[in-house]
């Protein structure tokens, strides 16, 4: 089975955001979000955001609003995905993990959730789950479980995406690469993580103790500010040299530092 993720055509560990708990109890931040790739002309998530201007503009190319970058993903056979589409999966999420996605990611490589099956379940947070997961969704926690991916672009028939009226413009997904492997992370990036672990270990531990009420997403923002004092210029130079977006590299490092320091 193949999955499609829209908004980027690059899968890089330097860009990857590890899963962290957010202020939305039932939905984590981070991870690689996908829907099943049924056909080039059918994408559940794209159909959903067509009528939501804020979401649509977040995924479209800034200079070409009727094109969206995407990746077509195949998973390794040993990817351990928690199916949150039956009673057993719901009970694991609610009772065993208590919506702690950081802890869940230590046991699983991702989650798959089908909101249409929730109506038959008497889950404690059913309504919130249905609201937050609008389509059948795979959230992958670990890029190491990607067997291969292909780069693509979705070409959309022009329409007024600034108006939230119901519309169904035609679109087509063009795949323009052979299957690719996720590249190994660079040695420079690994060294950044080593430096941050050494320099920010006490800072992050005190932050956790002083503000246990903070969601991890808020802690990441605070860590990024502190991190900038230590490696801000070095990260910017690294990103420029590799034609990367410095902000994404910095956020990736901040999240990994938070997840590493308990």
C-alpha positions in Angstrom: 0.0 0.0 0.0 1.1 3.5 -0.8 0.4 6.7 1.2 0.6 10.4 0.1 1.8 13.4 2.1 1.3 16.8 0.7 3.2 20.1 1.3 6.7 18.8 0.6 8.6 16.7 -1.9 11.6 16.1 0.4 11.9 13.6 3.2 14.9 14.6 5.3 15.8 13.7 8.9 17.1 17.3 9.2 13.5 18.4 8.5 11.7 15.7 10.4 9.8 16.7 13.6 9.6 13.9 16.1 6.1 13.5 17.6 5.4 15.5 20.7 2.3 16.0 22.8 0.4 19.2 22.0 -2.4 21.3 23.6 -4.9 19.2 21.6 -5.1 16.1 23.8 -6.1 13.6 21.2 -3.8 14.7 18.4 0.0 15.0 18.5 2.3 17.5 16.8 5.0 16.4 14.5 5.4 13.2 12.5 4.7 12.6 8.8 1.0 12.9 8.1 -0.4 10.9 5.2 -3.6 9.6 3.6 -3.9 6.4 1.5 -2.9 7.0 -2.1 -5.9 5.6 -3.9 -5.4 7.3 -7.3 -3.7 10.4 -8.8 -7.1 12.1 -9.0 -8.3 11.3 -5.5 -6.8 12.6 -2.2 -9.0 12.6 0.9 -7.1 15.3 2.7 -6.9 17.6 -0.4 -10.7 17.2 -0.9 -11.2 18.2 2.7 -9.0 21.4 2.6 -10.3 22.6 -0.8 -13.0 24.5 1.1 -10.9 25.7 4.0 -8.7 28.7 2.7 -6.4 28.7 5.7 -5.4 25.1 5.4 -5.3 25.2 1.6 -2.8 28.1 1.5 -0.5 26.4 4.0 0.0 23.5 1.6 0.1 25.2 -1.8 3.3 26.6 -3.3 3.6 30.3 -2.3 4.2 31.4 -5.9 2.0 28.8 -7.6 -1.2 28.4 -5.6 -2.6 25.6 -7.9 0.4 23.3 -7.3 1.2 21.3 -4.2 4.4 19.3 -3.7 3.9 15.8 -2.4 5.6 12.5 -1.6 4.2 9.0 -2.3 5.4 6.8 0.5 5.8 3.0 0.9 6.5 1.6 4.4 8.8 -1.2 5.4 7.2 -4.5 6.1 8.3 -4.3 9.8 6.6 -0.9 10.4 4.6 -1.3 13.6 1.5 0.8 13.2 -1.2 1.1 16.0 -4.6 0.8 14.3 -6.9 3.2 16.2 -9.9 2.1 14.2 -11.4 -0.6 16.5 -12.1 -1.0 20.1 -8.8 -2.6 21.0 -6.9 0.3 19.4 -9.0 2.9 21.1 -8.6 1.3 24.5 -4.8 1.2 24.0 -4.7 4.9 23.2 -7.1 6.0 26.0 -6.3 3.6 28.8 -2.7 2.3 28.3 -1.1 5.5 26.9 -3.7 8.1 28.0 -3.0 10.1 24.8 0.7 10.4 25.6 1.9 10.1 22.0 5.5 10.6 23.1 5.3 7.4 25.1 3.3 5.6 22.5 6.0 6.4 19.9 8.5 4.4 22.0 6.4 1.3 21.2 5.0 2.0 17.8 6.2 3.5 14.5 2.9 5.3 13.8 -0.8 5.4 14.2 -3.6 4.8 11.7 -7.0 6.2 12.4 -10.3 5.9 10.5 -12.7 8.6 11.8 -15.7 6.9 10.0 -15.4 3.9 12.3 -15.5 6.0 15.5 -19.3 6.4 15.3 -19.7 2.8 16.3 -17.5 3.2 19.4 -18.3 4.6 22.8 -14.8 6.2 23.2 -14.4 8.8 25.9 -13.1 11.4 23.5 -15.0 10.3 20.4 -16.3 13.7 19.3 -12.9 15.3 19.7 -11.2 12.5 17.7 -13.7 12.9 14.9 -13.2 16.6 14.8 -9.3 16.4 14.8 -9.0 13.5 12.4 -11.2 14.5 9.5 -10.1 11.8 7.1 -8.5 8.4 7.2 -5.0 9.2 8.5 -1.6 7.7 9.0 0.8 9.6 11.2 4.3 8.1 10.9 6.6 8.6 13.9 9.9 7.4 12.3 11.4 8.1 8.8 13.5 5.0 9.2 10.3 3.0 8.5 10.0 4.5 5.0 10.9 1.8 2.5 11.0 4.3 -0.3 9.3 7.5 -1.6 8.6 9.2 -4.9 8.5 12.9 -5.4 5.4 14.4 -7.0 3.3 17.5 -7.6 -0.4 17.9 -7.5 -1.7 20.1 -10.3 -5.1 21.7 -9.5 -7.7 23.2 -11.8 -7.8 27.0 -10.8 -10.6 27.9 -8.5 -11.4 30.6 -5.9 -9.7 29.0 -2.9 -10.3 32.2 -0.8 -14.0 31.4 -0.5 -15.1 28.5 1.6 -18.0 27.4 -0.6 -18.4 23.8 -1.6 -16.3 23.1 -4.7 -14.7 20.1 -6.3 -12.1 21.2 -8.8 -10.3 18.6 -10.8 -6.7 17.8 -9.9 -4.1 15.3 -10.9 -1.0 14.0 -9.1 2.2 13.9 -11.3 5.0 11.6 -10.0 8.4 12.8 -11.3 11.0 10.6 -9.6 11.9 7.0 -9.3 11.6 5.5 -5.8 14.1 7.2 -3.5 15.5 6.3 -0.1 15.6 8.7 2.8 19.1 10.0 3.0 21.3 9.4 6.0 21.5 12.3 8.4 24.6 14.4 8.1 27.5 14.3 10.6 27.1 18.0 11.1 23.5 17.5 12.2 24.5 14.8 14.6 27.1 17.1 16.1 24.5 19.8 16.6 22.4 17.3 18.6 25.5 16.3 20.7 26.3 19.9 21.5 22.6 20.7 22.4 22.4 17.7 24.6 25.5 18.8 26.5 24.6 22.5 26.7 20.8 22.3 27.2 20.4 19.2 29.4 20.0 21.1 32.7 18.0 23.9 31.1 15.4 21.4 29.7 15.2 19.4 32.9 14.6 22.5 34.9 12.0 23.7 32.4 10.1 20.4 32.8 10.2 20.6 36.6 9.2 24.3 36.7 6.4 24.0 34.2 4.9 20.5 34.1 1.7 22.1 32.8 3.4 23.2 29.5 2.6 21.1 26.5 5.7 20.0 24.6 4.9 22.3 21.7 5.3 25.3 24.0 8.6 23.9 25.5 9.9 23.5 21.9 9.4 27.2 21.3 11.3 28.1 24.5 14.1 25.6 23.7 14.5 27.1 20.3 15.1 30.6 21.8 17.8 29.2 24.1 19.3 27.1 21.3 19.6 30.1 19.1 22.0 31.6 21.6 24.3 28.6 21.2 24.1 27.5 17.6 21.9 30.0 15.8 24.6 31.2 13.4 26.0 27.7 12.8 22.6 26.3 12.0 21.9 29.1 9.5 25.2 28.6 7.8 24.6 24.8 7.7 21.2 25.3 6.1 22.4 27.8 3.6 25.3 25.5 2.5 22.9 22.6 2.0 20.0 24.6 0.4 17.8 23.9 3.4 15.3 26.0 5.3 17.1 27.0 8.5 13.8 27.4 10.5 12.8 23.8 9.8 16.3 22.5 10.7 16.2 24.5 14.0 12.8 23.3 15.0 13.7 19.7 14.2 16.8 20.0 16.5 14.8 21.6 19.3 12.2 18.8 19.2 14.8 16.1 19.2 16.6 17.7 22.1 13.4 17.8 24.1 12.6 14.2 23.4 16.1 13.1 24.2 16.3 14.8 27.6 13.9 13.3 30.0 
